[in-house]
Structure formats: C-alpha cells, structure tokens
Amino acid sequence: LGVFWHTQGSGKSYSMAFFAQKIRRKMAGSPTFVVLTDREELNIQISDIFENCGILGKDSKAKQCIATSG
C-alpha cells in the first residue's frame, strides 16, 4: 500500500505498527506486512514493537517472524 520514509528517531516503528493495526481493522482477510531494514537491531526493534502491540497474534513471537536469510 505504500512506503514509509522517516528520519532517524522519528518513530518509524510505532508509525508502522499503528498503520498495520489500522489496516487489520479496516480490511477483511489476513494481510501480510513486509518490513525491510538495513540493520539487525532494527529488525529486532520493529518485530518486538509489533509483538508488544499485539499485531502478530496471540501465539506468535517476534523471533518467529524475522526472516533467517535474504
């Protein structure tokens, strides 16, 4: 649906989490979100935020949703 482009420290992770929650509320089905980062620490940060916000579902853990290879 689009591209997020933010500067450093501007709340990208939370913006993406809130956007994903809105999409899940407004659209039928089970959408898949792909988040591309350039650093491992960002992968962990964003997946942890998605987990803590309940976006991944009850049984999913952040570590299960991070790709193991490109």
Sine and cosine of phi, psi and omega as CSV:
sin_phi,cos_phi,sin_psi,cos_psi,sin_omega,cos_omega
0.00,0.00,-0.26,0.96,0.00,-1.00
0.19,-0.98,-0.10,-1.00,-0.03,-1.00
-0.81,-0.58,0.71,-0.70,0.12,-0.99
-1.00,-0.09,0.79,-0.62,0.07,-1.00
-0.74,-0.68,0.93,-0.38,-0.02,-1.00
-0.77,-0.64,0.26,-0.97,0.10,-0.99
-1.00,-0.01,0.14,-0.99,-0.04,-1.00
-0.88,0.47,0.73,-0.69,0.08,-1.00
0.96,0.27,0.34,0.94,-0.07,-1.00
-0.98,-0.18,0.11,0.99,0.06,-1.00
1.00,0.00,0.54,0.84,-0.01,-1.00
-0.84,0.55,-0.71,0.70,-0.07,-1.00
-0.87,0.49,-0.71,0.71,0.01,-1.00
-0.94,0.34,-0.61,0.79,0.07,-1.00
-0.86,0.51,-0.71,0.71,0.00,-1.00
-0.92,0.40,-0.64,0.77,0.01,-1.00
-0.90,0.43,-0.71,0.70,0.00,-1.00
-0.91,0.42,-0.63,0.78,0.04,-1.00
-0.90,0.44,-0.69,0.72,0.02,-1.00
-0.89,0.46,-0.67,0.75,0.04,-1.00
-0.88,0.47,-0.67,0.74,0.00,-1.00
-0.90,0.44,-0.70,0.72,0.02,-1.00
-0.87,0.50,-0.69,0.72,-0.01,-1.00
-0.91,0.42,-0.54,0.84,0.04,-1.00
-0.96,0.28,-0.63,0.77,-0.17,-0.99
-1.00,0.01,-0.41,0.91,-0.10,-0.99
-0.91,-0.42,0.59,-0.81,0.04,-1.00
-0.97,0.23,0.30,-0.95,0.06,-1.00
1.00,-0.07,-0.29,-0.96,-0.04,-1.00
-0.77,-0.64,0.99,0.12,-0.07,-1.00
-0.92,0.38,0.45,-0.89,0.07,-1.00
-0.94,-0.33,0.73,-0.68,0.02,-1.00
-0.93,-0.36,0.75,-0.67,0.04,-1.00
-0.91,-0.42,0.84,-0.54,0.00,-1.00
-0.90,-0.44,0.87,-0.49,0.01,-1.00
-0.98,-0.22,0.74,-0.67,0.04,-1.00
-0.76,-0.65,0.17,-0.98,0.00,-1.00
-0.93,-0.37,0.08,1.00,0.00,-1.00
-0.59,-0.81,0.58,-0.81,0.00,-1.00
-0.87,0.49,-0.63,0.78,-0.02,-1.00
-0.90,0.44,-0.54,0.84,0.08,-1.00
-0.94,0.33,-0.61,0.79,0.09,-1.00
-0.82,0.57,-0.75,0.66,-0.03,-1.00
-0.92,0.40,-0.70,0.71,-0.01,-1.00
-0.86,0.51,-0.77,0.64,-0.07,-1.00
-0.93,0.36,-0.68,0.73,0.01,-1.00
-0.91,0.41,-0.59,0.81,0.06,-1.00
-0.91,0.42,-0.64,0.77,0.03,-1.00
-0.91,0.42,-0.69,0.73,0.05,-1.00
-0.87,0.49,-0.67,0.75,0.02,-1.00
-0.90,0.43,-0.74,0.68,-0.04,-1.00
-0.91,0.41,-0.46,0.89,0.04,-1.00
-1.00,0.09,-0.07,1.00,0.03,-1.00
0.98,0.17,0.29,0.96,-0.05,-1.00
-0.97,0.24,-0.47,0.88,-0.08,-1.00
-0.98,0.18,-0.19,0.98,-0.06,-1.00
0.98,-0.18,0.17,-0.99,-0.10,-0.99
-0.92,0.39,-0.65,0.76,-0.14,-0.99
-0.99,-0.11,-0.16,0.99,-0.06,-1.00
-1.00,0.06,0.62,-0.79,0.09,-1.00
-0.92,-0.38,0.47,-0.88,-0.06,-1.00
-0.84,0.55,-0.66,0.76,-0.06,-1.00
-0.90,0.44,-0.45,0.89,0.02,-1.00
-0.96,0.29,-0.35,0.94,-0.12,-0.99
-0.99,-0.17,0.00,1.00,0.01,-1.00
-1.00,-0.06,0.78,-0.62,0.03,-1.00
-0.88,0.47,0.60,-0.80,0.01,-1.00
-1.00,-0.03,-0.25,0.97,0.05,-1.00
-0.43,-0.90,0.30,-0.95,0.02,-1.00
-1.00,0.06,0.00,0.00,0.00,0.00
